[in-house]
Amino acid sequence: MNKVKKDWNEIKTNDSWAIFKIMSEFVEGYEKMAKIGPCISIFGSARTKDHDKYYKIGTEIAQQLSQKGYGIITGGGPGIMEAGNKGAQEGGGQSVGLNIDLPFEQNCNPFIDPQHNLQFDYFFVRKVIFVKYSQGFIILPGGFGTLDELFEALTLMQTKKINKRPFVLVGSDYWSGLIDWIKKTMLEKENNINEKDLELFTVVDDAKSAIDFVDDFFKINSFTPNF
């Protein structure tokens, strides 16, 4: 019993000191990101290869958004994240990477601006930075992490914790099964969302449609801070 009690006290002590590490990640993220103008976050798989069509679409979207003056935020790793940062540099825009230490997949891609390469230990801090400084979200095919980011941002818009943003899913073939489930099961069968919630996002299949959707949104909406 004494051994268990001691271990638990050690855990509580470590938790208390972790607060300062968490605070430091927020402070660094806020200070660096506040110097960048309006940004678009691009989410997608770390496993996507550079010959994949979605890598090419992601690069094209980021390039064109950069040419329009947006900074590009990605998770800083390989795959779709690399495509986003590569497109940002090709478009002459600001290329931001929010890196996190993971046991596999994650490593810093070479297309992030050195001054915009942020490192995180905590997923939840990283997710706050993603949302706080984004005026829109482009979601390409990905895995659990991409779905986590997708539904996090959707939930914040649904609950009006942030203003509505252009929210684009790229790849109807990839997303159609999920969207059908949302409509038929989540909405129609279980009534767990409202029909109007389906208006929070759109689905496209090419870079031009994604860019047009962002442009059309900001013809009638202004840039505003998120919380």
C-alpha positions in Angstrom: 0.0 0.0 0.0 2.8 2.4 0.9 4.4 1.8 -2.5 1.2 2.5 -4.4 0.6 5.7 -2.3 4.1 6.9 -3.0 3.7 6.3 -6.8 0.4 8.2 -6.8 2.0 11.2 -5.0 4.8 11.2 -7.5 2.2 11.3 -10.3 0.4 14.2 -8.8 3.7 16.1 -8.4 4.6 15.5 -12.0 1.1 16.6 -13.1 1.6 19.9 -11.2 4.9 20.7 -12.9 3.5 19.7 -16.3 1.2 22.8 -16.1 4.2 25.0 -16.7 5.3 23.0 -19.8 1.7 23.3 -21.1 1.7 27.0 -20.5 5.0 27.4 -22.3 3.7 25.7 -25.4 0.7 28.0 -25.5 2.8 31.1 -25.0 5.3 30.2 -27.7 2.5 29.2 -30.1 0.5 32.4 -29.5 3.6 34.6 -29.8 4.7 33.1 -33.1 1.4 32.7 -34.8 0.1 36.2 -33.9 2.7 37.6 -36.2 1.2 35.8 -39.2 -1.8 37.1 -41.2 -4.9 35.1 -42.1 -4.2 31.4 -42.5 -5.8 28.2 -43.8 -5.2 24.9 -42.1 -4.7 21.9 -44.4 -5.2 18.4 -42.8 -4.5 15.0 -44.3 -2.5 11.8 -44.0 1.1 11.6 -43.1 1.3 8.4 -45.2 0.3 9.9 -48.6 3.1 9.6 -51.1 4.3 12.4 -53.4 3.0 10.6 -56.5 -0.5 10.3 -55.1 -3.2 12.5 -56.7 -4.2 13.9 -53.3 -0.6 15.0 -52.6 -0.7 16.9 -55.9 -4.1 18.4 -55.2 -3.0 19.5 -51.7 0.1 21.1 -53.2 -2.0 23.0 -55.8 -4.5 24.2 -53.2 -1.8 25.5 -50.9 0.1 27.2 -53.7 -3.0 29.0 -55.0 -4.1 30.0 -51.5 -0.6 31.4 -50.8 -0.7 33.4 -53.9 -4.0 35.0 -52.6 -2.2 36.0 -49.4 -3.1 33.2 -47.0 -0.6 31.6 -44.7 -0.7 27.8 -44.8 -0.8 25.8 -41.5 -0.1 22.0 -41.5 0.9 19.5 -38.9 4.4 19.8 -40.2 5.0 16.1 -41.1 5.2 14.2 -44.3 2.4 13.2 -46.8 -0.4 15.7 -47.2 1.2 18.0 -44.6 4.3 18.2 -46.7 2.2 18.9 -49.8 0.6 21.8 -48.0 3.9 23.3 -46.9 5.5 22.7 -50.3 2.6 24.5 -52.0 2.9 27.4 -49.6 6.5 27.9 -50.5 5.9 27.5 -54.2 3.2 30.2 -53.9 5.5 32.6 -52.0 3.4 32.4 -48.9 4.1 31.7 -45.2 4.5 28.0 -44.5 3.7 27.0 -41.0 4.3 23.5 -39.4 2.9 22.5 -36.1 5.0 19.5 -35.3 4.4 16.9 -32.6 6.6 14.2 -31.3 5.2 10.8 -32.3 6.6 7.2 -32.1 6.1 6.8 -35.9 5.3 8.7 -39.1 5.9 12.2 -37.8 9.1 14.1 -38.8 9.6 17.6 -39.9 9.2 18.2 -43.7 11.7 20.4 -45.5 9.1 23.0 -46.7 8.4 24.8 -43.5 9.7 28.3 -42.9 12.3 28.0 -40.2 10.7 30.8 -38.1 7.3 29.1 -38.4 8.4 25.6 -37.3 6.7 25.0 -33.9 7.2 21.9 -31.8 4.6 20.4 -29.4 4.4 17.6 -26.9 0.7 18.0 -26.3 -1.9 17.2 -28.9 -4.5 19.4 -27.3 -2.3 22.5 -27.3 -1.4 21.9 -31.0 -5.2 21.6 -31.8 -5.9 24.9 -30.1 -3.2 26.6 -32.2 -4.6 25.0 -35.4 -8.0 26.4 -34.8 -7.2 29.7 -33.2 -5.3 31.0 -36.2 -7.2 29.4 -39.1 -9.7 31.3 -41.2 -10.6 28.0 -43.1 -10.0 24.3 -43.2 -9.1 22.1 -46.1 -9.3 18.4 -45.3 -7.8 15.8 -47.6 -7.9 12.0 -47.1 -6.4 10.9 -43.9 -6.6 8.5 -40.9 -7.6 8.8 -37.2 -5.7 12.1 -36.7 -7.3 13.7 -39.7 -10.8 12.7 -38.5 -10.0 14.0 -35.0 -9.0 17.4 -36.5 -12.0 17.3 -38.8 -14.6 16.7 -36.1 -12.9 19.0 -33.6 -13.3 22.0 -36.0 -16.8 21.0 -37.1 -17.9 20.7 -33.4 -16.6 24.2 -32.6 -18.5 25.6 -35.6 -21.7 23.6 -34.8 -21.6 24.9 -31.1 -20.7 28.4 -32.2 -17.5 28.4 -30.2 -15.9 29.8 -33.4 -17.5 31.5 -36.3 -18.4 29.6 -39.4 -15.4 29.0 -41.7 -15.0 27.6 -45.2 -14.7 23.9 -44.5 -13.8 21.8 -47.5 -13.5 18.0 -47.8 -11.4 17.0 -50.8 -12.2 13.7 -52.5 -15.8 12.6 -52.8 -14.8 9.0 -53.4 -12.9 9.0 -50.0 -15.5 10.9 -47.9 -18.8 9.6 -49.4 -19.1 6.6 -47.1 -18.6 8.8 -44.0 -21.0 11.4 -45.2 -23.7 8.8 -46.1 -23.3 7.4 -42.5 -23.7 10.9 -41.1 -26.8 11.5 -43.1 -28.5 8.2 -42.8 -27.5 7.1 -39.3 -26.4 10.1 -37.3 -29.2 12.4 -38.7 -32.1 10.4 -40.1 -32.0 7.3 -37.9 -30.7 8.6 -34.5 -31.4 12.3 -34.8 -28.1 13.2 -33.2 -27.5 16.3 -35.4 -29.6 18.8 -37.2 -30.1 18.9 -40.9 -28.6 22.4 -41.0 -25.3 20.9 -39.6 -24.7 19.4 -43.0 -24.3 22.9 -44.3 -21.1 23.3 -42.2 -19.0 21.7 -44.9 -18.7 21.1 -48.6 -17.1 18.3 -50.7 -15.1 18.9 -53.8 -12.8 16.9 -56.1 -10.3 19.4 -57.4 -8.2 22.3 -56.3 -10.1 24.9 -58.3 -13.4 24.0 -56.6 -11.7 24.2 -53.2 -10.2 27.6 -53.9 -13.5 28.9 -55.4 -15.4 27.9 -52.2 -12.9 29.8 -50.0 -13.1 32.9 -52.3 -16.9 32.8 -52.4 -17.0 32.6 -48.6 -14.9 35.6 -48.0 -16.7 37.7 -50.6 -19.5 38.0 -48.0 -17.7 37.3 -44.8 -14.8 39.1 -43.0 -11.7 37.7 -41.4 -12.4 37.4 -37.7 -10.4 36.0 -34.7 -11.3 32.6 -33.2 -11.8 32.9 -29.5 
